[in-house]
Amino acid sequence: RVTLGPLAWTRLEGERRWRTLPLGASGRPHGMLLVTPEQEDELRAFCSLVSRRAPHANELAWALRRFELACQRDSPHEALTDHLLALRALLEPEGPSSGLLAGRLAALCATDNHRLRLTERITRAQRLERDIVAGTVPERASTRALVGDVADHLRALLRDVICGHLAPDLTRLADEILSRAAHDLDASAHVHADAERCPADAERRPADAERCPADAEGRPAGPRVAGPGEQQVLAQA
């Protein structure tokens, strides 16, 4: 995989001597990257967009810098702290003691059916970070995969905010999604409880029918509960 080195070589027009130019960032190649001819224009457009919309002097810029530093680490374990620091800057302004990072990230990066699983994986990644600091975790394929998942989700959030697909205030967006999900869950529980207290059947007495009217299909009348309908973010590498 192609990656930048720490230095470049440059010379001004008319000069014969090349000079070194520190780039301030580099990377560690991992795996293989294939760019087909059909993807070249899309890659150019993406690079141009990022260069024009790159953040400066805010939480997003700081998180992006942490992501870049993580790309330079020799070990995935060393990169995990950079990834989590970046995510905390974006999603946990209250501080790590609040314990809100995992749930907010899952709200943005997972569907309803997979939100609990992602919450558990991010919580596990936070425990892994503490074990790495203590020096008690050997590098294994399972831990490398977990670190890779965290990096993928962070990359997706940074990309979508910089490209304009998501609002920069990710904390508020995540809390709104969680609030709507909790409201829908509460509404579903109330509808279920009402149905148990007042079941609709063919042999209901007239008085019961007045207290609990049924529609044409024999179901109790009442509000229908819509799905969450929340914005989902696909974490793609």
C-alpha positions as CSV (number, residue, x, y, z in Angstrom):
1,R,0.0,0.0,0.0
2,V,1.3,3.4,-0.9
3,T,2.1,5.8,2.0
4,L,3.9,9.0,2.6
5,G,7.4,9.1,4.1
6,P,8.5,11.7,6.7
7,L,10.5,13.7,4.1
8,A,10.1,14.9,0.5
9,W,12.6,16.4,-1.9
10,T,12.1,19.7,-3.6
11,R,13.9,22.4,-5.5
12,L,13.0,25.8,-6.7
13,E,12.9,26.7,-10.4
14,G,16.4,27.4,-11.6
15,E,18.1,25.6,-8.7
16,R,20.3,22.6,-9.3
17,R,20.3,21.4,-5.7
18,W,17.5,19.4,-4.1
19,R,16.4,20.2,-0.6
20,T,14.6,18.0,2.0
21,L,11.2,19.1,3.0
22,P,9.6,17.6,6.2
23,L,6.0,16.7,5.6
24,G,5.0,16.6,9.2
25,A,3.1,13.4,8.7
26,S,3.7,9.9,7.4
27,G,2.1,6.5,7.6
28,R,2.6,2.8,7.9
29,P,1.5,0.7,4.9
30,H,-0.9,-2.1,5.8
31,G,-2.4,-4.6,3.4
32,M,-3.0,-3.8,-0.3
33,L,-4.8,-0.9,-1.9
34,L,-6.1,-1.3,-5.4
35,V,-7.3,1.8,-7.4
36,T,-8.8,0.9,-10.8
37,P,-8.8,3.4,-13.7
38,E,-12.5,3.8,-13.3
39,Q,-11.9,5.0,-9.7
40,E,-9.2,7.6,-10.5
41,D,-11.6,10.5,-11.1
42,E,-13.5,9.7,-7.9
43,L,-10.3,9.6,-5.9
44,R,-9.2,13.0,-7.3
45,A,-12.5,14.5,-6.5
46,F,-12.4,13.2,-2.9
47,C,-8.8,14.5,-2.4
48,S,-9.8,17.9,-3.8
49,L,-12.9,18.1,-1.5
50,V,-10.9,17.1,1.6
51,S,-8.2,19.7,0.8
52,R,-10.9,22.4,0.5
53,R,-12.9,21.4,3.5
54,A,-10.2,20.4,5.9
55,P,-11.1,21.7,9.4
56,H,-8.9,24.1,11.3
57,A,-8.6,24.9,15.1
58,N,-11.6,22.9,16.3
59,E,-12.5,19.5,17.8
60,L,-12.8,18.0,14.3
61,A,-9.3,19.2,13.3
62,W,-7.8,17.8,16.5
63,A,-9.6,14.4,16.0
64,L,-8.3,14.3,12.4
65,R,-4.8,14.9,13.6
66,R,-5.1,12.1,16.2
67,F,-6.3,9.8,13.3
68,E,-3.2,10.8,11.3
69,L,-0.9,10.0,14.2
70,A,-2.6,6.6,14.6
71,C,-1.7,5.9,11.0
72,Q,2.0,6.3,11.8
73,R,2.1,3.8,14.7
74,D,4.0,0.6,14.2
75,S,1.5,-1.4,16.3
76,P,-2.3,-1.4,16.1
77,H,-2.3,-1.5,19.9
78,E,-0.4,1.8,20.0
79,A,-2.9,3.3,17.6
80,L,-6.0,2.4,19.7
81,T,-5.4,5.3,22.2
82,D,-5.2,7.8,19.3
83,H,-8.5,6.5,17.9
84,L,-10.3,6.6,21.2
85,L,-8.9,10.1,22.0
86,A,-10.3,11.3,18.6
87,L,-13.7,9.7,19.3
88,R,-13.9,11.2,22.8
89,A,-13.2,14.7,21.3
90,L,-16.0,14.2,18.8
91,L,-18.6,12.3,21.0
92,E,-17.8,12.6,24.7
93,P,-17.2,16.3,25.6
94,E,-18.3,15.5,29.2
95,G,-15.2,13.3,29.7
96,P,-14.5,9.6,29.8
97,S,-16.2,9.3,33.3
98,S,-19.6,9.9,31.6
99,G,-19.5,6.6,29.9
100,L,-21.4,8.0,26.9
101,L,-18.9,7.3,24.1
102,A,-19.9,3.7,23.2
103,G,-23.7,4.4,23.0
104,R,-23.3,7.6,21.0
105,L,-20.9,5.9,18.5
106,A,-23.3,3.0,18.1
107,A,-26.2,5.4,17.5
108,L,-24.3,7.0,14.6
109,C,-22.7,3.9,13.1
110,A,-25.1,1.0,13.6
111,T,-28.7,0.1,12.8
112,D,-31.2,-0.6,15.5
113,N,-30.6,-4.4,15.4
114,H,-26.8,-4.0,15.7
115,R,-26.6,-1.0,18.1
116,L,-26.2,-3.1,21.3
117,R,-23.5,-5.2,19.7
118,L,-21.5,-2.2,18.6
119,T,-21.9,-0.6,22.0
120,E,-20.4,-3.7,23.6
121,R,-17.5,-3.8,21.2
122,I,-16.6,-0.2,21.9
123,T,-16.8,-0.8,25.6
124,R,-14.5,-3.8,25.1
125,A,-12.1,-1.6,23.2
126,Q,-12.0,0.9,26.1
127,R,-11.2,-2.0,28.5
128,L,-8.5,-3.2,26.0
129,E,-6.9,0.2,26.1
130,R,-6.5,0.0,29.9
131,D,-5.0,-3.4,29.6
132,I,-2.6,-2.2,26.9
133,V,-1.4,0.6,29.2
134,A,-0.9,-1.9,31.9
135,G,1.1,-4.1,29.5
136,T,-1.0,-7.2,30.1
137,V,-2.4,-7.8,26.5
138,P,-0.4,-9.7,23.9
139,E,-1.2,-8.8,20.3
140,R,-3.6,-11.3,18.8
141,A,-5.8,-11.4,15.7
142,S,-8.9,-10.8,17.8
143,T,-7.6,-7.6,19.4
144,R,-6.2,-6.3,16.0
145,A,-9.6,-6.8,14.5
146,L,-11.2,-4.9,17.4
147,V,-8.8,-2.0,16.9
148,G,-9.4,-2.1,13.2
149,D,-13.2,-1.7,13.8
150,V,-12.6,1.3,16.0
151,A,-10.4,2.9,13.3
152,D,-13.0,2.2,10.6
153,H,-15.8,3.9,12.5
154,L,-13.6,6.9,13.3
155,R,-12.6,7.2,9.6
156,A,-16.2,7.0,8.5
157,L,-17.3,9.8,10.9
158,L,-14.4,12.0,9.9
159,R,-15.1,11.4,6.2
160,D,-18.8,12.1,6.4
161,V,-18.4,15.3,8.4
162,I,-15.6,16.7,6.2
163,C,-17.5,15.8,3.1
164,G,-20.7,17.4,4.4
165,H,-22.8,14.3,4.8
166,L,-23.1,14.8,8.6
167,A,-23.4,17.9,10.7
168,P,-20.3,18.7,12.7
169,D,-22.1,18.5,16.1
170,L,-22.0,14.7,16.3
171,T,-22.8,14.7,20.0
172,R,-26.1,16.4,19.5
173,L,-26.9,14.2,16.5
174,A,-26.2,11.0,18.4
175,D,-28.3,12.2,21.4
176,E,-31.2,13.0,19.2
177,I,-31.1,9.5,17.7
178,L,-31.0,7.9,21.1
179,S,-33.8,10.1,22.3
180,R,-36.0,9.2,19.4
181,A,-35.2,5.5,19.9
182,A,-36.1,5.7,23.6
183,H,-39.4,7.5,22.8
184,D,-40.3,4.9,20.2
185,L,-39.5,2.1,22.6
186,D,-41.6,3.8,25.3
187,A,-44.5,4.3,22.9
188,S,-44.4,0.7,21.9
189,A,-44.4,-0.4,25.5
190,H,-47.5,1.7,26.2
191,V,-49.3,0.4,23.1
192,H,-48.5,-3.2,24.2
193,A,-49.7,-2.5,27.7
194,D,-53.0,-1.0,26.4
195,A,-53.6,-4.0,24.2
196,E,-53.2,-6.3,27.2
197,R,-55.6,-4.3,29.3
198,C,-58.2,-4.0,26.6
199,P,-57.9,-7.0,24.2
200,A,-60.1,-6.9,21.0
201,D,-62.0,-10.1,20.4
202,A,-65.2,-11.0,18.8
203,E,-67.1,-11.7,22.0
204,R,-66.4,-8.4,23.7
205,R,-69.4,-7.0,25.7
206,P,-70.9,-3.7,24.4
207,A,-69.7,-1.9,27.5
208,D,-66.2,-3.1,26.9
209,A,-66.5,-2.1,23.2
210,E,-67.3,1.4,24.2
211,R,-64.3,1.6,26.5
212,C,-62.0,0.0,24.0
213,P,-63.3,0.6,20.4
214,A,-61.9,-1.6,17.7
215,D,-61.4,-0.8,14.1
216,A,-62.8,-2.6,11.1
217,E,-60.3,-5.5,11.5
218,G,-61.1,-6.0,15.1
219,R,-57.9,-4.4,16.4
220,P,-57.9,-1.9,19.3
221,A,-58.0,1.7,18.0
222,G,-55.0,3.8,19.0
223,P,-51.9,5.4,17.6
224,R,-49.7,3.4,15.3
225,V,-46.0,3.4,16.3
226,A,-43.7,4.3,13.5
227,G,-40.1,3.0,13.2
228,P,-37.2,5.0,14.4
229,G,-36.5,6.5,11.0
230,E,-33.2,7.8,12.2
231,Q,-30.2,8.7,10.1
232,Q,-27.7,5.9,9.8
233,V,-24.0,6.2,9.0
234,L,-22.3,3.2,7.2
235,A,-18.9,2.8,8.5
236,Q,-17.0,1.9,5.4
237,A,-13.2,1.7,5.0
